[in-house]
Amino acid sequence: MATIGYAQLPVPGGGDGPDVIAAVAELATAVDPHLVQHVTNLADRNSTLSSAPQHTVAIADDGTTWVKTESGSNTWITVWEPLPEWQDVTPAAGYQEDTYTPQARRVGKQVFLRGRIARTDGAVIPNGGIKIASVPTDCIPQGQIGAWAATSSLAGSVVIGTGKLEVLDVDTASSLGDPGSVLWWSQDGPTESGTPWVNISGSYWID
């Protein structure tokens, strides 16, 4: 049977027998891998399309779109997915949210944080290596410590108003905190008393 197009779809030629049912079945079989496959969610995709050929495209009910990269395994890449909801970041003992709720949003392998943290007693946050919060379990770095520059209040004796925030990775063994702990390091130095609040806004990779 002759084929046409980039997909090499089978089309009966003049010399082929008039077996319409077989010809239509062969055409449908050839077309099927090129169709967009509709699934309910990730579990449905893995269950129904695990043996699908490479380049299969699947779309879930929420619009998440995947492309299969290997025929021999259930391996896909995500082309698009809706943004996940923000999750709460848990303040450490003696700390609380201040003006803006501390939250985390994981998008793929990257985590974004926002919000402010202050002490519950109204005192200033000390300058060096202080645990102020913990991120959700799925936001804990797996490869290395997450770190970024963060801002703090300029009230009191603070001059610079910036510091370093770190999120301890899964393999960290530290007296300062467990994996997922958010640590604050002020750049104002030990001669200053501390800052009233820290803004945790920033991002890091988890892989």
Salt bridges, closest charged atoms under 4 A:
ASP121 OD2 - ARG119 NH2 2.82
GLU166 OE2 - LYS164 NZ 2.93
